[in-house]
Amino acid sequence: MSESPGGPPPEPLERLRQAPIELIGRIAESSNATFLVTVGELD
C-alpha cells in the first residue's frame, strides 16, 4: 500500500476500485435501498 499515514483520504472512486467486488456490490445495494426509501418518503 502506498498510503502514507496522516495523508489525505483516497478519492471515493479510488477506494471503490481497490475494494473487493463483493464489498462494492453490498455498498451499491445499500445505497439503492436507501435511495428508494428516501424517494418513497418524499413522494
Secondary structure, 3 states (H helix, E strand, C coil): CCCCCCCCCCCHHHHHHHCCHHHHHHHHHHHHHHHHHHHHHHC
